[in-house]
Amino acid sequence: MVQDIPFADLKIGDKASMSKTVSEYDVYAFAGITGDYNPVHIDAEYAKTTMFEERIAHGMLSAGFISAVIGTALPGANSIYMGQELIFKAPVKIGDTVTATVEVIEKIEAKKRVILRTTVTNQEGVLVVDGKATMLKK
């Protein structure tokens, strides 16, 4: 179910999350949709020669999970994504279960802007993506 939290009801500290186990299908589908066929993502033999020693998911796939939380949970429908800062801190491997979390850290009343801290962690609690998003909330 998609939520639509009105600007007036958003409070500093409000949080929402979603979790997903990253599958091979997810990585191949993302490569096909975006055209990003970097072999570190899709070629196991090549990936063994990299610093990761195995295939990893696209960083922007993890960022997409942040978008899903924003668009469906907090602040939800009628939100316009205006900007996103991202820092990729650690790789996401196929089979990892990641949790994307957003937290309201600032509201700009005059412009109906909401600033969110955006994070993705893996099943071990390791921060894999850190960032900040700016939303316009209708």
C-alpha positions as CSV (number, residue, x, y, z in Angstrom):
1,M,0.0,0.0,0.0
2,V,1.3,3.4,-0.9
3,Q,1.1,6.1,1.7
4,D,0.6,9.8,1.2
5,I,1.8,11.7,4.3
6,P,0.8,15.4,4.1
7,F,3.6,17.9,4.6
8,A,2.0,19.2,7.8
9,D,2.1,15.7,9.3
10,L,5.8,15.0,8.7
11,K,7.9,15.3,11.8
12,I,11.7,15.4,12.3
13,G,12.8,11.9,13.1
14,D,10.0,10.1,11.1
15,K,11.5,7.0,9.5
16,A,10.5,4.4,7.0
17,S,12.4,1.3,5.7
18,M,12.1,-1.5,3.2
19,S,14.3,-4.6,2.9
20,K,15.1,-6.8,-0.2
21,T,17.4,-9.7,-0.9
22,V,19.3,-8.8,-4.1
23,S,19.1,-11.6,-6.6
24,E,20.9,-12.5,-9.8
25,Y,17.7,-11.6,-11.6
26,D,17.8,-8.1,-10.1
27,V,21.3,-7.5,-11.3
28,Y,20.7,-8.8,-14.8
29,A,17.4,-6.9,-15.1
30,F,19.1,-3.7,-13.9
31,A,21.9,-4.2,-16.4
32,G,19.3,-4.7,-19.2
33,I,17.2,-1.7,-18.2
34,T,20.1,0.7,-17.8
35,G,22.6,-0.7,-20.3
36,D,25.3,-0.9,-17.6
37,Y,27.0,-4.2,-18.5
38,N,30.1,-3.6,-16.5
39,P,31.6,-7.1,-16.1
40,V,32.0,-6.7,-12.3
41,H,28.3,-7.0,-12.2
42,I,27.6,-9.7,-14.8
43,D,30.7,-11.8,-15.4
44,A,31.7,-14.0,-12.5
45,E,35.1,-14.9,-14.0
46,Y,36.0,-11.3,-14.5
47,A,34.7,-10.3,-11.1
48,K,37.1,-12.8,-9.5
49,T,40.0,-10.7,-10.8
50,T,38.7,-7.5,-9.1
51,M,39.2,-6.2,-5.6
52,F,35.7,-7.6,-4.8
53,E,36.6,-11.1,-5.8
54,E,33.0,-11.8,-6.8
55,R,30.2,-10.1,-8.7
56,I,28.6,-7.1,-7.0
57,A,25.3,-5.3,-7.6
58,H,25.2,-2.0,-9.3
59,G,25.4,0.9,-6.7
60,M,22.4,2.6,-8.3
61,L,20.3,-0.5,-7.8
62,S,20.7,0.1,-4.0
63,A,19.9,3.8,-4.6
64,G,16.7,2.6,-6.3
65,F,15.6,1.0,-3.1
66,I,15.8,4.4,-1.4
67,S,13.6,5.8,-4.2
68,A,11.1,3.0,-3.5
69,V,10.8,4.0,0.2
70,I,10.4,7.7,-0.6
71,G,7.8,7.1,-3.2
72,T,5.7,4.6,-1.3
73,A,6.2,5.2,2.4
74,L,7.9,8.4,3.5
75,P,6.8,10.9,2.4
76,G,5.0,8.8,-0.2
77,A,2.7,9.7,-3.1
78,N,2.6,13.3,-4.2
79,S,6.3,13.8,-3.5
80,I,8.7,15.2,-6.1
81,Y,12.3,14.0,-5.9
82,M,14.4,17.1,-6.3
83,G,17.9,15.8,-5.5
84,Q,19.9,13.0,-4.0
85,E,23.5,12.9,-2.7
86,L,25.0,9.4,-2.5
87,I,28.2,7.9,-1.0
88,F,28.8,4.3,-1.8
89,K,30.6,2.9,1.2
90,A,30.7,-0.9,0.6
91,P,29.7,-3.3,-2.1
92,V,26.4,-5.2,-2.2
93,K,26.8,-8.8,-3.2
94,I,24.2,-11.1,-4.8
95,G,22.3,-12.7,-2.0
96,D,22.7,-9.8,0.4
97,T,19.6,-8.5,2.1
98,V,19.7,-4.8,2.1
99,T,17.5,-2.3,4.1
100,A,16.9,1.1,2.7
101,T,15.9,3.7,5.3
102,V,14.8,7.3,5.0
103,E,14.6,9.7,8.0
104,V,13.1,13.2,8.0
105,I,16.0,15.5,9.2
106,E,14.7,18.9,8.1
107,K,11.5,20.7,6.9
108,I,11.5,23.9,5.0
109,E,8.0,25.3,5.5
110,A,8.1,28.2,3.1
111,K,8.9,25.9,0.1
112,K,7.3,22.7,1.4
113,R,10.7,20.9,1.1
114,V,11.6,17.9,3.1
115,I,15.2,16.9,3.7
116,L,15.8,13.2,4.3
117,R,18.8,11.2,5.4
118,T,19.0,8.2,3.2
119,T,20.8,5.0,4.0
120,V,21.2,1.4,2.9
121,T,22.6,-1.3,5.2
122,N,23.2,-4.9,4.6
123,Q,22.2,-7.9,6.7
124,E,25.2,-7.5,8.9
125,G,24.3,-3.8,9.6
126,V,27.1,-2.5,7.4
127,L,26.3,0.9,5.9
128,V,26.6,0.4,2.1
129,V,25.1,3.7,0.9
130,D,24.8,7.0,2.8
131,G,23.2,10.1,1.5
132,K,20.7,12.9,1.7
133,A,17.6,13.6,-0.4
134,T,15.6,16.7,-1.0
135,M,11.9,16.3,-1.7
136,L,9.0,18.7,-2.6
137,K,5.9,17.5,-0.8
138,K,2.6,18.6,-2.3
